[in-house]
Amino acid sequence: MRRNTPPPMNGPRYNEFIQSPKVRVIDENGENLGVMFTREAMEQAADVGLDLVEVSPNANPPVAKFLDVGKYKYEAQKKANAARKTQKTQEIKEIKMRPNIDDHDYDTKMRNVHKFIGEGDKVKVTLRFRGRELSHGELGMALLQRVAEDCAEDAKVESYPRMEGRQMLMVLSPK
């Protein structure tokens, strides 16, 4: 039994740091021993050479298991690291166009949009106006509507087309 150890700052409560008077106990083999007093459960865990670790503190009564605390924390840390490694961060890729884009150029840009959406990234479609093109905003709006329709099966419009200065922006995200 441990004495004069500081309370656990992170991770589960164990042994004398368990505050509940009664706990539901699960032994080292995974068998349910039922509800018993925390002190009695700690003594049984010490007899086996393990710690009493609170695995589900929000249950009523809390669930505690006979485990080795150091090993339990290590396993939890490894699991968290593995989850962090497989997690994909979503990036925003940008596709720039002009209102009077040619068909082949449009197809090339759309291939890139589909590739980015397929990789799980968001796509910001920027339409840049120059000179007198700015007075024909409806052409830009029609082009962005066409982009949204062409991407409808694998992407949804996250932010609808809006003007920002000489640019019209729209953001697409994967479904």
N, C-alpha and C positions, 0 to 999 in steps of 0.2 A: 504494500500500500504506500502511495506517495504522500509525503508530508512536506510542507514548506515550499511547495511549487506554486508559481504564480498562476492565476486563473487563465484559462485559454483566451487569448485575444481574438484569434480567428479560428474557424473550424468548429467542430462539435464540442459540446460539454461532455466531460467524462468524470468518472468516479465522484469525488466529493464536491465537484462543481455542479452536479445535477441538482437543481433546486426543487424539483417535485418530490413530495413525500412517497408517492407510489409510482411505479413504472411497470409497463408490460415488458416482460423479459424474453429475449430470444437467445438461446445458447449458441456456442461456437459451431454447432452442426446445423443451425437454422431451425431448430425445433422450438416451438412456443412453450415457455414454461409458465405462462399466465401472469397475472398481476401480482406483484409483491412489493414490499417496502424497499425503498432504495438502498438502505443500509444492508438489508439481508441479501439483496442482489449483488451489491459490491463485495460482500464476503464470499459469495459463491464464485464470483468472477476471479477473486484473488486466489481461491482454492485451485482453480484451473490454471492460474498463472496469466490471466488476461485482465484487461480493463473493462469497466462497464461504460459503454459509449452510447450517448443519446443520439439515435439516428433519425428519429422523427419527433422533434420537440413540440410540434403543434397538435399532435394527436391527443386524445383524452382517454386514458392517461398516456403520457409520452412513451414512445417505444425505445427501449435500450437493448443493446446487443453486447455479447461478450466478444471483444475484439482487442487487438493490439493497436493503441492509439496512433503511434508513429507510422505503422504500416497503413492504417486507414487514411491518415492525412496524405501520405505519399501517393496512394492509389487515387485519391480524389484529385490531387494536383496533376498527376499524369493524365487523368481523364479530361480535366479542364484544358490542359495543353493540347491534347489531341483534338478536342473540339475547336480550339482556337486555330489550329493548323488547317483544318478542313473548311473553315468559314471563308466565304468569298465576300470581299468588299465590293460594293457596287460603285463603278466609276461612271462619270458622265462623259460620253464621247460627243464630239461636235462635228456636225456636217454643215458645210457652208455652201449656199447656192445663191444664184441670182434669179430674178423674176423671169427673165427670158432665156432660161436654160434650154439647151437642145435635148432631143429625146435620148440620144446615146449617152450624153453626160448625165442625164437624169437617171437612166438605168444603172450606170456605174455607181452613182451616189446611193441609189436604193439597195444595190447589192451590199454596199458597206453597212447601210442601216440594218439590213437583215442579219448580217454577220455579227454586228455589235449586240443586237437584241438577242440573238441566239447564244451569245456568250454570257448573257445575264446583265449587260450594262444598260444604263439609260442613254438615250440619244437626244441631244439638243440640236434641233434643226434651225439654223440661222439663215435668214434670207436677207441679203444686203441690197439696199437700193442705192443707185447712183444717179445724180442729176435729175432729169425729169421723170425717171421711173417712180420717184417718190409720190408723184401726183396720181399714180395708178396703183393704189394699195389693193384694189380688188383683184389684180392679177396675182399679187403675192398671196392673198388669202386663198384664191383658187388653187394655187400651186401647193400650199400647205395642206389644204383639204384633200388634194390628190395624194399627197404623201401619207396622210392619216388613213385614207381608204386602202392604199396599197399595203399598209402594214397592219391592217385591222385584225388579221387572223392570229398574229403572234405578238402584237403590242397594243397597248392602250394609250390614249392621249392623257398625259398627266397634267400638263398645263396647256391650255388652248392658245392659239396664235394671238400674240399681242405685239404692239409696236413699242420699240424702245429706241427713240431717236431715228436713225436711218436704217434700223434693222427690225425685222419681224422675227419673233422667236416662238418656238413650240417645243415642248419636251415630251418624248415618248418613253414609256417604260415597259419592260417585259410583262406579259400576262401571268 
